[in-house]
């Protein structure tokens, strides 16, 4: 496996399918990337069950919905 992960800079579409073990290894890179990111599909494995606590996209969505509900007066 390569030691470096590069996210393409072109405008072409990219969908990457990676195992959750690999996702955990590069999560800090994806989290710190400030430009629009390609779709990254994290595939759970039998050995490592899905842990929503490590899902940064899910965390961002929850934050956006909670901020939106506070702004609109809904809870």
Buried (B, 14 or more C-beta within 10 A) or exposed (E): EEEEBEBEEEEEEEEBEBBBEBBBEBBEEBEEEEEEBEEBEBEEEEEEEEEEEEBEEEEEEEEEEEEEEEEEEEE
